[in-house]
Amino acid sequence: MGYQVGLTEEAQADLGVVVRFLAQQSPEAAERIGHELLDAALTLTLFPRRGASVRRRPGLRKLTHRHYLIFYQVNETAAQVEVVRIWDGRQNPAKLRLP
């Protein structure tokens, strides 16, 4: 039995920012990377703890895909994974706000 994976509004907005930025250079790459990021998040249905723990953020984990970081929380009781941010790791980390 797999976990349910959902994206917060902020994570959905992050994904939109990534795709719009990439689309300025290559619409095909934007579509491909957008799908890859969603697919990476959906792998958490079977392996919710595969990402690394985030230091000094209890309960928060991160999954890396290319230059992107997918931050998420696992609710074992409800068998749910909530993706809270999708961040381009090349951006200034001081601007990243995590729960």
Buried (B, 14 or more C-beta within 10 A) or exposed (E): EEBEBEBBEBBEEBBEBBBEEBBEEEEEEBEEBBEEBBEBBEBBBEEBEEBEEBEEEEEBBBBEBEEBBBBBBBEEEEEBBBBBBBBBEEEEEEEBEEE
